[in-house]
Amino acid sequence: MMRKHTRLIGWIAAVLVILAFCQLGRWQLQRMHAKEALLAQQLPARAQSLTLRQAQAAPPLLRWVEDHGRFLPGTILLDNQTREGRAGLKVYQPFQSDDGARVLVDLGWLPMPPDRVIPPITPLAGHTAISGLLAPSPATGLALGPALSSAPQPGVWLASRMPPDGLARALSLPPGSLGARVLRLDPALPGGYARDLELLPNTLPPSRHLGYAVQWFGLALTVLVVALVLELRRHRRRRGTPRR
């Protein structure tokens, strides 16, 4: 009876591990397809610019936005963002157009000092013209730990990932007022920090995701093969054991 229980527990553990590895492989394939779809889009011409509200209402493709409005209080600092091999932060601030559309604006990259003391952030303010690329929010890895934590400076939040509803709550904005896209500020505009319009900044190319997916599926197959081999050996031992 004890052997039967041990065998059952072993198979349950093996199946759970296989399912977990397959899920990780599937997630990597999803990331690969999403990035391939993004790279397949062409950067929109600036002559085809839309207002922020028009771009948000259009299908979720890359859109060039030109609009007027004002920056709202509050700053989001996205952690673990690299640029030219240096660790740093992406700086985001909410913006509201004159017709009431809201979006997080990517103001650029700021280096993080070795002691990880967040440098002072001076938020933008006042009515201004704005232009940039409306694009998907930065991709996140596995959701581990809290998404947001307060920084020493009032009104500044340190983020490990960017859930729209959580960001809206932190910035005292109505639920649903921030979508899954951000406005990557035109590098030609003054102000902000180091920035560009690279489509896949600080992230893995699709080929790397495919490689990781193959590894996860390979691990799942390995666990299955090991479990089957152990089961086969158990059957052989039972056949070789003389009956009393």
Buried (B, 14 or more C-beta within 10 A) or exposed (E): EEEEEEEEEBEEEBEEBBEBBBEBBEBBBEBBEBBBEBEEEEEBEEEEBBBBBBBBEEEEEBBBBBBEBBBBEBBBBBBBBBBEEEBBBBBBBBBBBEEEBBBBBBBBBBBBEEEEEBEEBEBBEEEBEBBBBBBBBBBBEEEEEEBBEEBEBEBBBBBBBBBBEBBBBBBEBEEEBBBEBBBBBBEEBEEBBEBEBEBEBBBBEBEBBBEBBEBBBEBBEEBBEEBEEBBEEEEEEEEEEEEE
